[in-house]
């Protein structure tokens, strides 16, 4: 009887250990207070990170009507395999992103709070955005080109009158752009115009035009994420990151 009890105890301890291990590999919801409001984000940190070997952080900006989890769950397996951290913040209004409500100040606060807790390489903080998140990723990148190392976007474009923000960027931050030729929400011609504007201003751009592809990032997420990560990993800031304060008109 004693032997049976011992065996059961050992089994339960092993099972409990496995459950803890599995839990540590889940995407966790976190809260941060910014501008007097509680803001939610979804975080995944791979196991057994070495404090002596900082890893990249990818900030994921979701599409309209979604939240940070929608991208975090699509990036988790790649982050686990490659050993980098991902965070998917929620927009203040799930219908879309806004400046300055959602950043760049909020992005800076979130990233700095994570740097204080985890071994993040400050020269390898990246942005990835889909749809509305892609659009705002362009702005955050250009406004904070010396803070983010590189950016990848799916189904997003700048507006035709955004030449001043392109010209005002302090660094030629690298971009990787993905767009489907059959996207009904973000016309491929608008993305081509963004490509031309960035290249014309001297920005390095990796352009991926996907024949027949629609606005559906989720169905192609594994392919897009792998290519985006391969691109991002090639880039790092040449010096310590610099964050620039901005005063936006309300």
Secondary structure, DSSP 4 states (H G I P E B T S, - for coil): -HHHHHHHHHHHHHHHHHHHHHHHTS-EEEEEEETTEEEEEEEE--SS--TTS-EEEEEEEPPTT--HHHHHHHHHHHHHHHT-EEEEEPPSBTTB--TTTTSSHHHHHHHHHHHTTS-EEEEEEEEEEETHHHHHHHHHHHHTTTT--EEEEES----TT-HHHHHT-SS--EEEEEEETT-SSS-HHHHHHHHHHHHHTT--EEEEEETT--S--GGGHHHHHHHHHHHHTT---SSS----------
